Amino acid sequence: MIEIIAQALGYIASILLAISLMVNNDLKFRWLNTFGCLAFICYGILIHAFPVILTNTLLLLINMYYLIKIYRATENFDLLEFEQVKDDRLLGKFLSFYKADIHAYFPDYIPTDTGKRVSFVVLRDIVIANIFVAELGDNGIAEVKINYTVPKYRDYKVGKFIFEQEKKFLLSRGVSSLQYSNVHHPNHRAFIEKMGFTKNPEEGDNGYFKKL
């Protein structure tokens, strides 16, 4: 029985470490690597392999150090409005560079400057981390067209900055509530639910709604 458990832990640890090497988010990498190290430590204890225990204990401590560093890090967030997408060369390059990933999350998004909109980018330590565009109706409901965060910064901090810290900014622009008519990517669905969006009965299964 112990041999079966040890073998299972060895496989689980190997899978977790392999997955951690494939993610492009520092926080996810550290957590996956941490769980992989813990599994390998348990594996080493069961088979009495001291080198395995020692190596993974050291790696676990390194991961914990960087996790603490990540959570304690103070970053500078800023919001910068824009008006014309087509005339902004920097935004054009940003949208072009992340075109494939944007299409996976927002396949219906077409850059346009028509209509009443709330449009801005979120800067994270002076780097563009997010682009947000919502079409604002006369009733104060803003239909989100794109709320795209680059893979490196998908740790919920950008979302909290927009929906919590900059709530007054959205209200000042006439936004009383935000809604999504379609949520195409499961990761994005998990994100907006984490941010407090709830299902909107009027929009069907893919519709989400948030009152500010």
Protein Blocks (a to p, Z undefined) as FASTA:
>chain_A
ZZmmmmmmmmmmmmmmmmmmmpccfklmmmmmmmmmmmmmmmmmmnopaklmmmmmmmmm
mmmmmmmmmmmpccdddddddfblmlmmklmmmmmmmmmmmmmmmmmbccdfedjddddd
ddeehiafbdcdddddfkopacdfbdcddfklmnolmmmmmmmmmmmmmmmnopabdcdf
bdfbfklmmmmmmnopacdfknojmlccddZZ
